[in-house]
Amino acid sequence: MRHSSFLRALRGEAVWTPPTWLMRQAGRYLPEYRAVRANAGDFLTMCYTPELAAEVTLQPIRRYALDAAIVFADILLIPHALGVSLRFAEGEGPKLDPIRDAAGLARLTDASSAAAKLTPIYETLSLVRAKLPPQVALIGFAGAPWTVATYIVEGGGSSDQAAAKLWAYRDPAGFAQLIDVLTDATILYLENQIEAGADALQIFESWASGLPEPMFERLCIRPAARIVAAVKARHPHIPIIGFPRGSGVLAVRYAAETGIDAMSLDPSQPIGWMRAQLKRPIALQGNLDPLALVAGGEALAAGVREILTAAKGSPFVFNLGHGIIPQTDPEHVQTLVDLVRGG
Ligand code: CP3
């Protein structure tokens, strides 16, 4: 088993100083990323070209000596592999050919052909693993079924996920079929990522906010529990991090009922409060406001200090409460790493 402070923390050890990585640590805020991206042309080409994806995965590790690398890919590759057309319009975010009914569902391929189409991602993981220092862990990931469904039903991003919610209210059985095929494909995709070299997994439930409790239970907790149980049946030692962003107090149920090993908190979920609510002692991760990292200076120093004070003595992984914002100054990231490591 890999000797990694990050994996020890996920398994419940209060490692101090806390291991650190940052969501979206590979990305446009880094000049070396923008250089690779400019040559590749578009984002999807980068995701599907293992040499390029491996290179940008490693860039933040070289620069900041972070404790974990996360494979460079995207949560929307699963719908793409299921047959949903996908493009990233410059400056506008993702655009998908929406699915809103049974006829749309019938156009999707099956889960195992979808997972088989994602071979380039597995190759990226193998390439990265071969080049990473042994003590640096490699994280595989997928979007959670509900979050991925919101993009499929809307045909892109949305602020209120209204189209997906309306389908779920009006036709619960039809919507459940979409969630089920996404769950099946995600299980196979994550298992393949482990077999290619992932040491841990993260499930991104980025749009868990605003769901009434019964819907959160049905669309977020149950599919996550099914994914965790299936993956753990074959790979019991691979820790799984859940990130139910914006779930507020419902995160307490998410931690108790999904079987995850660790939970990533968003900036609004206090670490001390969450720890006191946990019914099962799992590791926590988070949760600096990405805008405090953009601001730098005292806002950054105070934000890091407060998190370290709240987390000290417990199993914890330092991270942001959401992805790095492209406007972030790379120097501020160095400052963050130095602050966490007490430099
Ligand atoms: O964290 C990492 O460094 C690994 C790579 C990673 C990306 N996306 C690369 C990416 C990960 C883990 C993701 C997850 C992801 N993708 C999520 C969940 C996390 C979150 O932020 O809530 C979501 C919702 C997506 C969907 C997605 N991908 C959107 C909405 C966008 C467009 C927004 C934007 O920032 O332009 C993307 C594109 C994307 N995914 C980029 C990167 C580096 C930017 C692409 C570019 O122009 O180079």
Residues whose N, C-alpha, C, O or C-beta is under 5 A from the ligand:
A	BS01	CP3	L22 M23 R24 Q25 A26 G27 F43 I70 V71 F72 A73 D74 I75 G93 P94 F204 S206 G323
